[in-house]
Amino acid sequence: MARKTLLAVCVVSAAVYVAGYQHGSSHIQSEWEQEKNRLALARQNVSGKQMQSTAQVVTKYVDRVRVIREATEPIIKQVTVYVPDTVCDIPAGFVSLHNATAKSDVRVPQAASSPDDASTGTDLTAVATVVAENYTRCHENTEKLRALQRWVRRMQQTTESTGD
């Protein structure tokens, strides 16, 4: 009889263990699925906010660049009014230095041997036009950098606000 009782206790213990394991396993699986769904929803939310922020930053950047171009185009068109062609001819040394600087060339061009060194045939109007165009590009690049910085900050805020 003791054997039968011991066998019955073992069978009942095994049955309770298996039932508990299956119940615990299904409970954990259910929690796992809920967490996966919560994270997928959070990821979609973050992605939507990031797309919205990106669109806002790009729109603002495009508008700013348009404003810059609209402001500088009349200036560039008026260069000949403020800087007549007859004023002076630009020396080769200036043109070389300007071009090297524009290209970020680390080699310094050779200096002119005298103030009356050979002329390039480039007039002051052309130089003023190039300088005005360069400043326009500089302002556009400034706005591009600002927009990129805004975008990075917004992406960080969006990501950090989810807490995941």
DSSP file (Angstrom, degrees, kcal/mol; ACC not computed):
  #  RESIDUE AA STRUCTURE BP1 BP2  ACC     N-H-->O    O-->H-N    N-H-->O    O-->H-N    TCO  KAPPA ALPHA  PHI   PSI    X-CA   Y-CA   Z-CA
    1    1 A M     >        0   0    0      0, 0.0     4,-2.4     0, 0.0     5,-0.2   0.000 360.0 360.0 360.0 -36.1    0.0    0.0    0.0
    2    2 A A  H  >  +     0   0    0      1,-0.2     4,-2.5     2,-0.2     5,-0.2   0.848 360.0  53.2 -63.7 -33.4    2.8    2.4    0.7
    3    3 A R  H  > S+     0   0    0      2,-0.2     4,-2.9     1,-0.2    -1,-0.2   0.922 108.8  47.8 -68.2 -42.1    4.0    1.8   -2.8
    4    4 A K  H  > S+     0   0    0      2,-0.2     4,-2.6     1,-0.2    -2,-0.2   0.901 113.1  48.4 -65.4 -39.7    0.7    2.7   -4.3
    5    5 A T  H  X S+     0   0    0     -4,-2.4     4,-2.7     2,-0.2    -1,-0.2   0.922 112.9  47.8 -65.7 -44.4    0.4    5.8   -2.2
    6    6 A L  H  X S+     0   0    0     -4,-2.5     4,-2.4     2,-0.2    -2,-0.2   0.911 113.0  48.5 -63.0 -42.1    4.0    6.8   -3.1
    7    7 A L  H  X S+     0   0    0     -4,-2.9     4,-2.7     2,-0.2    -2,-0.2   0.910 112.1  49.3 -63.5 -42.2    3.2    6.2   -6.8
    8    8 A A  H  X S+     0   0    0     -4,-2.6     4,-2.8     2,-0.2     5,-0.2   0.908 110.9  49.6 -64.0 -42.1   -0.1    8.2   -6.5
    9    9 A V  H  X S+     0   0    0     -4,-2.7     4,-2.7     2,-0.2    -1,-0.2   0.909 112.4  48.1 -62.9 -42.0    1.8   11.1   -4.9
   10   10 A C  H  X S+     0   0    0     -4,-2.4     4,-2.8     2,-0.2    -2,-0.2   0.919 113.1  47.3 -64.5 -43.8    4.4   11.0   -7.6
   11   11 A V  H  X S+     0   0    0     -4,-2.7     4,-2.6     2,-0.2    -2,-0.2   0.935 114.8  45.8 -63.7 -46.1    1.8   10.9  -10.4
   12   12 A V  H  X S+     0   0    0     -4,-2.8     4,-2.6     2,-0.2    -2,-0.2   0.912 113.9  49.6 -64.3 -41.3   -0.2   13.7   -8.8
   13   13 A S  H  X S+     0   0    0     -4,-2.7     4,-2.6    -5,-0.2    -2,-0.2   0.920 112.0  47.8 -62.3 -43.9    3.0   15.7   -8.2
   14   14 A A  H  X S+     0   0    0     -4,-2.8     4,-2.9     2,-0.2     5,-0.2   0.912 112.2  49.5 -63.3 -42.1    4.1   15.2  -11.8
   15   15 A A  H  X S+     0   0    0     -4,-2.6     4,-2.5     2,-0.2    -2,-0.2   0.913 112.4  47.3 -64.4 -42.5    0.6   16.2  -13.0
   16   16 A V  H  X S+     0   0    0     -4,-2.6     4,-2.7     2,-0.2    -2,-0.2   0.909 113.0  49.8 -64.3 -41.9    0.6   19.4  -10.9
   17   17 A Y  H  X S+     0   0    0     -4,-2.6     4,-2.8     2,-0.2    -2,-0.2   0.948 112.7  45.7 -61.4 -49.9    4.1   20.2  -12.1
   18   18 A V  H  X S+     0   0    0     -4,-2.9     4,-2.6     1,-0.2     5,-0.2   0.915 114.5  48.3 -61.5 -43.9    3.2   19.7  -15.8
   19   19 A A  H  X S+     0   0    0     -4,-2.5     4,-2.4    -5,-0.2    -1,-0.2   0.920 113.8  46.9 -63.6 -43.4    0.0   21.8  -15.4
   20   20 A G  H  X S+     0   0    0     -4,-2.7     4,-2.8     2,-0.2     5,-0.2   0.901 112.1  50.4 -64.6 -41.0    1.9   24.5  -13.6
   21   21 A Y  H  X S+     0   0    0     -4,-2.8     4,-2.9    -5,-0.2    -2,-0.2   0.933 112.3  46.2 -62.9 -46.5    4.6   24.6  -16.2
   22   22 A Q  H  X S+     0   0    0     -4,-2.6     4,-2.5     2,-0.2     5,-0.2   0.906 114.3  47.7 -64.6 -41.1    2.1   24.8  -19.0
   23   23 A H  H  X S+     0   0    0     -4,-2.4     4,-2.1    -5,-0.2    -2,-0.2   0.937 115.0  45.4 -65.2 -45.5    0.2   27.5  -17.3
   24   24 A G  H  X S+     0   0    0     -4,-2.8     4,-2.6     2,-0.2    -2,-0.2   0.898 112.8  51.5 -62.6 -41.7    3.3   29.5  -16.5
   25   25 A S  H  X S+     0   0    0     -4,-2.9     4,-2.5    -5,-0.2    -2,-0.2   0.919 111.4  45.8 -63.5 -44.4    4.7   29.0  -20.0
   26   26 A S  H  X S+     0   0    0     -4,-2.5     4,-2.2     2,-0.2    -1,-0.2   0.865 112.4  52.1 -68.1 -33.8    1.5   30.3  -21.6
   27   27 A H  H  X S+     0   0    0     -4,-2.1     4,-2.3    -5,-0.2    -2,-0.2   0.930 111.7  45.5 -66.1 -45.1    1.4   33.2  -19.2
   28   28 A I  H  X S+     0   0    0     -4,-2.6     4,-2.6     2,-0.2    -2,-0.2   0.906 112.3  51.7 -63.8 -42.4    5.0   34.2  -20.1
   29   29 A Q  H  X S+     0   0    0     -4,-2.5     4,-2.5     2,-0.2    -1,-0.2   0.902 109.4  50.6 -61.6 -40.7    4.2   33.8  -23.8
   30   30 A S  H  X S+     0   0    0     -4,-2.2     4,-2.3     2,-0.2    -2,-0.2   0.924 111.4  47.1 -63.6 -44.9    1.2   36.0  -23.5
   31   31 A E  H  X S+     0   0    0     -4,-2.3     4,-2.3     2,-0.2    -2,-0.2   0.897 111.2  52.8 -62.5 -39.9    3.3   38.7  -21.7
   32   32 A W  H  X S+     0   0    0     -4,-2.6     4,-2.6     2,-0.2    -2,-0.2   0.922 109.7  47.6 -61.1 -46.2    6.0   38.4  -24.3
   33   33 A E  H  X S+     0   0    0     -4,-2.5     4,-2.4     1,-0.2    -1,-0.2   0.895 111.2  51.3 -63.9 -40.5    3.5   38.9  -27.1
   34   34 A Q  H  X S+     0   0    0     -4,-2.3     4,-2.4     2,-0.2    -1,-0.2   0.912 111.0  48.0 -63.4 -41.5    2.0   41.9  -25.4
   35   35 A E  H  X S+     0   0    0     -4,-2.3     4,-2.6     2,-0.2     5,-0.2   0.914 110.8  51.0 -66.4 -42.5    5.4   43.5  -25.0
   36   36 A K  H  X S+     0   0    0     -4,-2.6     4,-2.4     1,-0.2    -2,-0.2   0.925 112.2  47.2 -59.6 -43.7    6.3   42.8  -28.6
   37   37 A N  H  X S+     0   0    0     -4,-2.4     4,-2.3     2,-0.2    -2,-0.2   0.900 111.2  51.0 -65.1 -40.6    3.0   44.5  -29.7
   38   38 A R  H  X S+     0   0    0     -4,-2.4     4,-2.4     1,-0.2    -2,-0.2   0.916 112.5  46.2 -62.4 -43.3    3.6   47.4  -27.4
   39   39 A L  H  X S+     0   0    0     -4,-2.6     4,-2.7     2,-0.2    -2,-0.2   0.880 110.8  52.2 -68.1 -38.1    7.2   47.9  -28.8
   40   40 A A  H  X S+     0   0    0     -4,-2.4     4,-2.2    -5,-0.2    -1,-0.2   0.913 111.6  47.2 -63.4 -41.4    5.9   47.6  -32.4
   41   41 A L  H  X S+     0   0    0     -4,-2.3     4,-2.3     2,-0.2    -2,-0.2   0.914 112.5  49.1 -65.4 -42.5    3.3   50.3  -31.7
   42   42 A A  H  X S+     0   0    0     -4,-2.4     4,-2.8     2,-0.2    -2,-0.2   0.900 110.3  51.5 -63.0 -40.3    5.9   52.5  -30.0
   43   43 A R  H  X S+     0   0    0     -4,-2.7     4,-2.7     2,-0.2    -2,-0.2   0.906 110.4  48.2 -63.9 -41.7    8.2   52.0  -33.0
   44   44 A Q  H  X S+     0   0    0     -4,-2.2     4,-2.4     2,-0.2    -1,-0.2   0.902 111.8  50.5 -64.3 -40.1    5.5   53.0  -35.4
   45   45 A N  H  X S+     0   0    0     -4,-2.3     4,-2.4     2,-0.2    -2,-0.2   0.936 112.6  45.5 -62.4 -47.8    4.7   56.1  -33.2
   46   46 A V  H  X S+     0   0    0     -4,-2.8     4,-2.8     1,-0.2     5,-0.2   0.922 112.3  51.7 -62.5 -44.1    8.3   57.1  -33.2
   47   47 A S  H  X S+     0   0    0     -4,-2.7     4,-2.4     1,-0.2    -1,-0.2   0.908 110.2  48.8 -61.2 -41.8    8.7   56.6  -36.9
   48   48 A G  H  X S+     0   0    0     -4,-2.4     4,-2.2     2,-0.2    -1,-0.2   0.916 112.4  47.8 -63.7 -43.1    5.6   58.7  -37.6
   49   49 A K  H  X S+     0   0    0     -4,-2.4     4,-2.6     2,-0.2    -2,-0.2   0.896 111.8  50.7 -64.8 -39.3    6.9   61.5  -35.4
   50   50 A Q  H  X S+     0   0    0     -4,-2.8     4,-2.7     2,-0.2    -2,-0.2   0.910 110.1  49.0 -66.0 -41.4   10.3   61.4  -37.0
   51   51 A M  H  X S+     0   0    0     -4,-2.4     4,-2.3     2,-0.2    -1,-0.2   0.908 112.5  48.8 -63.7 -40.3    8.8   61.5  -40.5
   52   52 A Q  H  X S+     0   0    0     -4,-2.2     4,-2.2     2,-0.2    -2,-0.2   0.924 112.6  47.4 -65.0 -44.3    6.6   64.5  -39.5
   53   53 A S  H  X S+     0   0    0     -4,-2.6     4,-2.7     2,-0.2     5,-0.2   0.907 110.8  52.2 -62.8 -41.8    9.7   66.3  -38.0
   54   54 A T  H  X S+     0   0    0     -4,-2.7     4,-2.7     1,-0.2     5,-0.2   0.926 109.3  49.3 -60.8 -45.1   11.7   65.6  -41.1
   55   55 A A  H  X S+     0   0    0     -4,-2.3     4,-2.4     1,-0.2    -1,-0.2   0.907 112.1  48.5 -61.9 -41.5    9.0   67.0  -43.3
   56   56 A Q  H  X S+     0   0    0     -4,-2.2     4,-2.3     2,-0.2    -2,-0.2   0.917 112.9  47.1 -65.2 -43.4    8.8   70.2  -41.1
   57   57 A V  H  X S+     0   0    0     -4,-2.7     4,-2.6     2,-0.2    -2,-0.2   0.925 113.7  47.6 -65.7 -44.1   12.6   70.7  -41.0
   58   58 A V  H  X S+     0   0    0     -4,-2.7     4,-2.9    -5,-0.2     5,-0.2   0.921 111.6  50.7 -64.0 -43.6   12.9   70.2  -44.8
   59   59 A T  H  X S+     0   0    0     -4,-2.4     4,-2.3    -5,-0.2    -1,-0.2   0.928 112.3  46.5 -59.8 -45.3   10.0   72.6  -45.5
   60   60 A K  H  X S+     0   0    0     -4,-2.3     4,-2.5     2,-0.2    -1,-0.2   0.911 113.3  49.8 -64.3 -41.8   11.6   75.2  -43.3
   61   61 A Y  H  X S+     0   0    0     -4,-2.6     4,-2.6     2,-0.2     5,-0.2   0.938 111.1  48.2 -62.3 -47.7   15.0   74.7  -44.9
   62   62 A V  H  X S+     0   0    0     -4,-2.9     4,-2.2     1,-0.2    -1,-0.2   0.906 112.6  49.4 -61.3 -41.8   13.6   75.0  -48.4
   63   63 A D  H  X S+     0   0    0     -4,-2.3     4,-2.3    -5,-0.2    -1,-0.2   0.918 111.0  49.3 -62.9 -43.5   11.7   78.1  -47.5
   64   64 A R  H  X S+     0   0    0     -4,-2.5     4,-2.5     2,-0.2    -2,-0.2   0.913 111.1  49.2 -63.4 -42.8   14.8   79.7  -45.9
   65   65 A V  H  X S+     0   0    0     -4,-2.6     4,-2.7     1,-0.2     5,-0.2   0.903 110.0  51.7 -64.2 -39.9   17.0   78.9  -49.0
   66   66 A R  H  X S+     0   0    0     -4,-2.2     4,-2.7    -5,-0.2    -1,-0.2   0.919 110.1  49.1 -61.3 -43.2   14.3   80.4  -51.3
   67   67 A V  H  X S+     0   0    0     -4,-2.3     4,-1.9     2,-0.2    -2,-0.2   0.909 111.2  50.1 -62.9 -42.7   14.3   83.6  -49.1
   68   68 A I  H  X S+     0   0    0     -4,-2.5     4,-2.3     2,-0.2     5,-0.2   0.937 112.7  45.9 -61.8 -46.5   18.1   83.8  -49.3
   69   69 A R  H  X S+     0   0    0     -4,-2.7     4,-2.5     1,-0.2    -2,-0.2   0.912 111.7  51.3 -64.4 -41.8   18.1   83.4  -53.1
   70   70 A E  H  < S+     0   0    0     -4,-2.7    -1,-0.2    -5,-0.2    -2,-0.2   0.845 113.2  46.6 -63.7 -31.8   15.3   85.9  -53.5
   71   71 A A  H  X S+     0   0    0     -4,-1.9     4,-0.5    -5,-0.2    -2,-0.2   0.849 118.5  39.2 -77.8 -34.4   17.3   88.4  -51.4
   72   72 A T  H  X S+     0   0    0     -4,-2.3     4,-2.6    -5,-0.2     5,-0.2   0.758  98.6  72.6 -92.0 -24.4   20.6   87.9  -53.1
   73   73 A E  H  X S+     0   0    0     -4,-2.5     4,-2.4     1,-0.2     5,-0.2   0.923  99.2  47.8 -57.9 -45.6   19.6   87.6  -56.7
   74   74 A P  H  > S+     0   0    0      0, 0.0     4,-1.4     0, 0.0    -1,-0.2   0.878 110.9  53.0 -63.1 -34.0   18.8   91.3  -57.0
   75   75 A I  H  < S+     0   0    0     -4,-0.5     3,-0.4     2,-0.2     4,-0.3   0.945 109.8  46.9 -63.8 -46.7   22.1   92.1  -55.4
   76   76 A I  H >< S+     0   0    0     -4,-2.6     3,-1.2     1,-0.2     4,-0.3   0.891 110.9  52.3 -62.9 -39.1   24.0   90.0  -57.9
   77   77 A K  H 3< S+     0   0    0     -4,-2.4     3,-0.4     1,-0.2    -1,-0.2   0.786 108.6  52.2 -66.5 -26.3   22.1   91.6  -60.8
   78   78 A Q  T >X S+     0   0    0     -4,-1.4     4,-1.7    -3,-0.4     3,-1.0   0.379  76.7 102.4 -91.8   4.4   23.0   95.0  -59.5
   79   79 A V  H <> S+     0   0    0     -3,-1.2     4,-3.1    -4,-0.3    -1,-0.2   0.906  79.4  53.6 -54.6 -44.2   26.8   94.4  -59.2
   80   80 A T  H 34 S+     0   0    0     -3,-0.4    -1,-0.3    -4,-0.3     5,-0.1   0.763 105.5  55.0 -65.7 -23.4   27.5   96.3  -62.5
   81   81 A V  H <4 S+     0   0    0     -3,-1.0    -1,-0.2     1,-0.1    -2,-0.2   0.908 119.3  30.9 -72.7 -41.7   25.6   99.3  -61.1
   82   82 A Y  H  < S+     0   0    0     -4,-1.7    -2,-0.2     1,-0.3    -3,-0.1   0.732 128.8  37.6 -90.0 -24.6   27.8   99.5  -57.9
   83   83 A V  S  < S-     0   0    0     -4,-3.1    -1,-0.3    -5,-0.3    45,-0.1  -0.795  80.4-157.6-130.2  88.8   31.0   98.1  -59.4
   84   84 A P    >   -     0   0    0      0, 0.0     3,-1.4     0, 0.0     4,-0.3  -0.315  22.9-122.7 -67.8 150.7   31.5   99.4  -62.9
   85   85 A D  T 3  S+     0   0    0      1,-0.3     3,-0.3    -5,-0.1    39,-0.3   0.751 106.0  64.3 -62.2 -26.0   33.8   97.4  -65.3
   86   86 A T  T 3  S+     0   0    0      1,-0.2    -1,-0.3    37,-0.1     3,-0.1   0.509  78.0  87.4 -81.5  -2.9   36.1  100.4  -65.9
   87   87 A V  S <  S-     0   0    0     -3,-1.4     2,-0.3     1,-0.2    -1,-0.2   0.966 100.2 -37.5 -65.9 -55.3   37.3  100.7  -62.3
   88   88 A C        -     0   0    0     -4,-0.3    36,-1.3    -3,-0.3     2,-0.4  -0.992  46.9-113.0-164.5 165.8   40.3   98.4  -62.4
   89   89 A D  E     -A  123   0A   0     -2,-0.3    34,-0.2    34,-0.2    -3,-0.0  -0.897  38.7-120.2-107.1 138.2   41.7   95.2  -63.7
   90   90 A I  E     -     0   0A   0     32,-3.0    30,-1.7    -2,-0.4    32,-0.5  -0.622  25.5-123.2 -85.5 129.9   42.4   92.4  -61.1
   91   91 A P  E  >  -A  119   0A   0      0, 0.0     4,-1.7     0, 0.0     3,-0.4  -0.304  20.0-116.2 -69.1 155.5   46.0   91.2  -60.7
   92   92 A A  H  > S+     0   0    0     26,-1.8     4,-2.7     1,-0.2     5,-0.2   0.840 112.7  60.9 -60.6 -35.5   46.9   87.6  -61.2
   93   93 A G  H  > S+     0   0    0     25,-0.2     4,-2.5     1,-0.2    -1,-0.2   0.900 104.8  47.6 -61.0 -41.6   48.0   87.3  -57.6
   94   94 A F  H  > S+     0   0    0     -3,-0.4     4,-3.0     2,-0.2     5,-0.2   0.934 112.6  48.5 -64.8 -45.7   44.6   88.2  -56.3
   95   95 A V  H  X S+     0   0    0     -4,-1.7     4,-2.7     2,-0.2     5,-0.2   0.916 113.1  48.1 -61.9 -43.4   42.8   85.8  -58.6
   96   96 A S  H  X S+     0   0    0     -4,-2.7     4,-2.5     2,-0.2    -1,-0.2   0.925 114.0  46.5 -62.5 -44.8   45.2   83.0  -57.6
   97   97 A L  H  X S+     0   0    0     -4,-2.5     4,-2.3    -5,-0.2    -2,-0.2   0.928 113.8  47.9 -64.3 -45.3   44.8   83.7  -53.9
   98   98 A H  H  X S+     0   0    0     -4,-3.0     4,-2.5     1,-0.2    -2,-0.2   0.928 113.9  46.6 -61.6 -46.2   41.0   83.9  -54.2
   99   99 A N  H  X S+     0   0    0     -4,-2.7     4,-1.8    -5,-0.2    -1,-0.2   0.894 111.6  50.9 -65.2 -40.2   40.7   80.7  -56.2
  100  100 A A  H  <>S+     0   0    0     -4,-2.5     5,-3.0    -5,-0.2     4,-0.3   0.906 112.3  47.2 -64.0 -40.4   43.0   78.8  -53.8
  101  101 A T  H ><5S+     0   0    0     -4,-2.3     3,-1.2     1,-0.2    -2,-0.2   0.909 109.9  52.3 -66.9 -41.9   41.0   80.0  -50.9
  102  102 A A  H 3<5S+     0   0    0     -4,-2.5    -1,-0.2     1,-0.3    -2,-0.2   0.835 113.3  44.6 -63.4 -32.3   37.7   79.0  -52.6
  103  103 A K  T 3<5S-     0   0    0     -4,-1.8    -1,-0.3    -5,-0.2    -2,-0.2   0.447 110.4-122.2 -89.2  -0.8   39.1   75.5  -53.2
  104  104 A S  T < 5 +     0   0    0     -3,-1.2     2,-0.5    -4,-0.3    -3,-0.2   0.858  48.3 174.0  57.5  37.1   40.5   75.2  -49.7
  105  105 A D      < -     0   0    0     -5,-3.0    -1,-0.2    -6,-0.2    -2,-0.1  -0.634  26.6-154.5 -76.5 123.8   43.9   74.7  -51.3
  106  106 A V  S    S+     0   0    0     -2,-0.5     2,-0.5    -3,-0.1    -1,-0.2   0.680  70.3  91.6 -76.8 -15.5   46.5   74.5  -48.6
  107  107 A R  S    S-     0   0    0     -7,-0.1    -2,-0.1     1,-0.0    -3,-0.0  -0.685  77.2-134.8 -81.9 126.5   49.2   75.7  -50.9
  108  108 A V        -     0   0    0     -2,-0.5     3,-0.1     1,-0.1   -11,-0.1  -0.666  25.4-119.0 -79.8 128.7   49.6   79.4  -50.9
  109  109 A P        -     0   0    0      0, 0.0     2,-0.1     0, 0.0    -1,-0.1  -0.261  37.4 -88.2 -66.1 156.7   49.9   80.8  -54.4
  110  110 A Q        -     0   0    0      1,-0.1   -14,-0.1   -14,-0.0   -13,-0.1  -0.430  48.2-116.6 -66.6 134.9   53.1   82.6  -55.4
  111  111 A A        -     0   0    0     -2,-0.1    -1,-0.1     1,-0.1     2,-0.1  -0.299  33.2 -93.9 -70.9 155.5   52.9   86.3  -54.7
  112  112 A A        -     0   0    0      1,-0.1    -1,-0.1     5,-0.1     4,-0.0  -0.408  27.1-134.9 -66.1 146.1   53.0   88.9  -57.4
  113  113 A S  S    S+     0   0    0      1,-0.2    -1,-0.1    -3,-0.1    -2,-0.1   0.750  83.2   1.1 -77.9 -22.3   56.5   90.2  -58.0
  114  114 A S  S >  S-     0   0    0      4,-0.0     3,-1.8     1,-0.0    -1,-0.2  -0.976  76.8-103.4-155.7 163.8   55.3   93.8  -58.2
  115  115 A P  T 3  S+     0   0    0      0, 0.0    -1,-0.0     0, 0.0    -2,-0.0   0.779 122.0  53.4 -62.2 -24.0   52.1   95.8  -57.9
  116  116 A D  T 3  S+     0   0    0    -25,-0.0     3,-0.1     3,-0.0    -3,-0.0   0.076  82.0 143.5 -98.4  24.7   52.1   96.1  -61.7
  117  117 A D    <   -     0   0    0     -3,-1.8    -5,-0.1     1,-0.2   -25,-0.0  -0.071  64.7 -57.7 -59.9 167.2   52.4   92.4  -62.2
  118  118 A A        -     0   0    0    -27,-0.1   -26,-1.8     1,-0.1   -25,-0.2  -0.083  56.2-127.4 -52.5 140.2   50.6   90.8  -65.2
  119  119 A S  E     -A   91   0A   0    -28,-0.2    -1,-0.1    -3,-0.1   -29,-0.0  -0.529   2.5-145.0 -86.9 156.5   46.8   91.3  -65.3
  120  120 A T  E     -     0   0A   0    -30,-1.7     3,-0.1     2,-0.2    -1,-0.1   0.586  38.2-116.5 -95.6 -13.0   44.4   88.4  -65.7
  121  121 A G  E    S+     0   0A   0    -31,-0.4     2,-0.5     1,-0.3    -2,-0.0   0.507  74.9 132.3  84.1   4.2   41.9   90.2  -67.8
  122  122 A T  E     -     0   0A   0    -32,-0.5   -32,-3.0     3,-0.0    -1,-0.3  -0.778  46.4-148.1 -90.4 128.4   39.4   89.7  -64.9
  123  123 A D  E  >  -A   89   0A   0     -2,-0.5     4,-1.6   -34,-0.2     3,-0.5  -0.524  24.9-108.2 -96.2 167.6   37.6   92.9  -64.0
  124  124 A L  H  > S+     0   0    0    -36,-1.3     4,-2.8   -39,-0.3     5,-0.2   0.793 115.9  62.0 -63.5 -30.1   36.3   94.0  -60.6
  125  125 A T  H  > S+     0   0    0      2,-0.2     4,-2.3     1,-0.2    -1,-0.2   0.917 103.6  49.1 -62.6 -42.6   32.7   93.3  -61.7
  126  126 A A  H  > S+     0   0    0     -3,-0.5     4,-2.4     2,-0.2    -2,-0.2   0.909 112.0  48.9 -63.4 -41.5   33.4   89.6  -62.2
  127  127 A V  H  X S+     0   0    0     -4,-1.6     4,-2.7     2,-0.2    -2,-0.2   0.935 111.0  49.3 -63.5 -46.2   35.1   89.4  -58.8
  128  128 A A  H  X S+     0   0    0     -4,-2.8     4,-2.4     1,-0.2    -1,-0.2   0.881 110.9  50.9 -62.2 -38.1   32.2   91.2  -57.1
  129  129 A T  H  X S+     0   0    0     -4,-2.3     4,-2.5     2,-0.2    -1,-0.2   0.934 111.4  47.1 -64.3 -46.0   29.8   88.8  -58.8
  130  130 A V  H  X S+     0   0    0     -4,-2.4     4,-2.7     1,-0.2    -2,-0.2   0.912 112.5  49.9 -62.5 -42.4   31.7   85.7  -57.7
  131  131 A V  H  X S+     0   0    0     -4,-2.7     4,-2.4     2,-0.2    -1,-0.2   0.925 111.3  48.3 -63.4 -44.0   32.0   87.0  -54.1
  132  132 A A  H  X S+     0   0    0     -4,-2.4     4,-2.0     1,-0.2    -2,-0.2   0.912 112.9  48.3 -63.0 -42.4   28.2   87.7  -54.0
  133  133 A E  H  X S+     0   0    0     -4,-2.5     4,-2.4     2,-0.2    -2,-0.2   0.902 110.7  51.9 -63.6 -40.2   27.5   84.2  -55.3
  134  134 A N  H  X S+     0   0    0     -4,-2.7     4,-2.4     1,-0.2    -2,-0.2   0.908 109.0  49.5 -63.6 -41.4   29.9   82.7  -52.8
  135  135 A Y  H  X S+     0   0    0     -4,-2.4     4,-2.6     2,-0.2    -1,-0.2   0.880 108.3  54.3 -65.3 -35.9   28.2   84.5  -49.9
  136  136 A T  H  X S+     0   0    0     -4,-2.0     4,-2.4     2,-0.2    -2,-0.2   0.952 110.5  45.5 -60.0 -48.6   24.8   83.3  -51.2
  137  137 A R  H  X S+     0   0    0     -4,-2.4     4,-2.8     1,-0.2    -2,-0.2   0.881 110.8  54.6 -61.9 -37.9   26.1   79.7  -51.1
  138  138 A C  H  X S+     0   0    0     -4,-2.4     4,-2.2     2,-0.2    -1,-0.2   0.929 109.5  46.1 -61.6 -45.4   27.6   80.4  -47.7
  139  139 A H  H  X S+     0   0    0     -4,-2.6     4,-2.2     2,-0.2    -2,-0.2   0.883 112.2  51.5 -65.8 -37.9   24.2   81.5  -46.3
  140  140 A E  H  X S+     0   0    0     -4,-2.4     4,-2.3     2,-0.2    -2,-0.2   0.925 110.4  48.6 -63.1 -43.5   22.5   78.5  -47.9
  141  141 A N  H  X S+     0   0    0     -4,-2.8     4,-2.6     2,-0.2    -2,-0.2   0.867 108.2  55.0 -64.2 -36.0   25.0   76.2  -46.3
  142  142 A T  H  X S+     0   0    0     -4,-2.2     4,-2.5     2,-0.2    -1,-0.2   0.932 110.1  45.6 -61.2 -45.4   24.5   77.9  -43.0
  143  143 A E  H  X S+     0   0    0     -4,-2.2     4,-2.7     2,-0.2    -2,-0.2   0.879 110.8  53.8 -65.8 -36.9   20.7   77.2  -43.3
  144  144 A K  H  X S+     0   0    0     -4,-2.3     4,-2.4     2,-0.2    -2,-0.2   0.924 110.6  46.5 -62.5 -43.7   21.4   73.7  -44.3
  145  145 A L  H  X S+     0   0    0     -4,-2.6     4,-2.6     2,-0.2    -2,-0.2   0.914 112.0  50.0 -65.5 -43.0   23.6   73.1  -41.2
  146  146 A R  H  X S+     0   0    0     -4,-2.5     4,-2.6     2,-0.2    -2,-0.2   0.917 111.3  49.5 -60.8 -42.6   20.9   74.7  -39.0
  147  147 A A  H  X S+     0   0    0     -4,-2.7     4,-2.6     2,-0.2    -2,-0.2   0.911 110.7  49.8 -63.4 -41.8   18.3   72.5  -40.5
  148  148 A L  H  X S+     0   0    0     -4,-2.4     4,-2.5     2,-0.2    -2,-0.2   0.909 110.9  49.3 -63.4 -41.6   20.4   69.4  -40.0
  149  149 A Q  H  X S+     0   0    0     -4,-2.6     4,-2.4     2,-0.2    -2,-0.2   0.910 111.4  49.3 -64.3 -41.5   21.0   70.4  -36.4
  150  150 A R  H  X S+     0   0    0     -4,-2.6     4,-2.6     1,-0.2    -2,-0.2   0.923 111.4  50.4 -60.5 -43.9   17.3   70.9  -35.8
  151  151 A W  H  X S+     0   0    0     -4,-2.6     4,-2.4     1,-0.2    -2,-0.2   0.919 110.3  48.5 -62.6 -44.5   16.6   67.6  -37.4
  152  152 A V  H  X S+     0   0    0     -4,-2.5     4,-2.3     2,-0.2    -1,-0.2   0.926 112.0  49.5 -62.6 -44.7   19.1   65.8  -35.2
  153  153 A R  H  X S+     0   0    0     -4,-2.4     4,-2.6     1,-0.2    -2,-0.2   0.919 112.1  48.2 -61.0 -43.0   17.7   67.4  -32.0
  154  154 A R  H  X S+     0   0    0     -4,-2.6     4,-2.7     2,-0.2    -1,-0.2   0.892 110.1  51.3 -66.1 -38.7   14.2   66.5  -33.0
  155  155 A M  H  X S+     0   0    0     -4,-2.4     4,-2.3     2,-0.2    -1,-0.2   0.909 111.8  47.9 -64.2 -40.0   15.2   62.9  -33.7
  156  156 A Q  H  X S+     0   0    0     -4,-2.3     4,-3.0     2,-0.2     5,-0.2   0.929 112.8  48.0 -64.5 -45.1   16.9   62.7  -30.3
  157  157 A Q  H  X S+     0   0    0     -4,-2.6     4,-2.1     1,-0.2    -2,-0.2   0.917 112.6  48.7 -62.5 -43.1   13.8   64.2  -28.6
  158  158 A T  H  X S+     0   0    0     -4,-2.7     4,-0.6     2,-0.2    -1,-0.2   0.917 115.0  44.3 -63.3 -43.4   11.5   61.8  -30.4
  159  159 A T  H >X S+     0   0    0     -4,-2.3     3,-0.8    -5,-0.2     4,-0.6   0.911 115.4  47.5 -68.2 -42.7   13.6   58.8  -29.5
  160  160 A E  H >< S+     0   0    0     -4,-3.0     3,-0.7     1,-0.2    -1,-0.2   0.800 102.6  63.6 -70.1 -28.6   14.1   59.9  -25.9
  161  161 A S  H 3< S+     0   0    0     -4,-2.1    -1,-0.2     1,-0.2    -2,-0.2   0.707  95.4  60.1 -71.5 -17.9   10.4   60.6  -25.3
  162  162 A T  H << S-     0   0    0     -3,-0.8    -1,-0.2    -4,-0.6    -2,-0.2   0.776  94.3-142.9 -79.4 -25.3    9.5   57.0  -25.9
  163  163 A G    <<        0   0    0     -3,-0.7    -3,-0.1    -4,-0.6    -2,-0.1   0.580 360.0 360.0  76.2   8.2   11.7   55.8  -23.0
  164  164 A D              0   0    0     -5,-0.5    -4,-0.1  -122,-0.0    -1,-0.1   0.399 360.0 360.0-108.3 360.0   12.7   52.7  -24.9
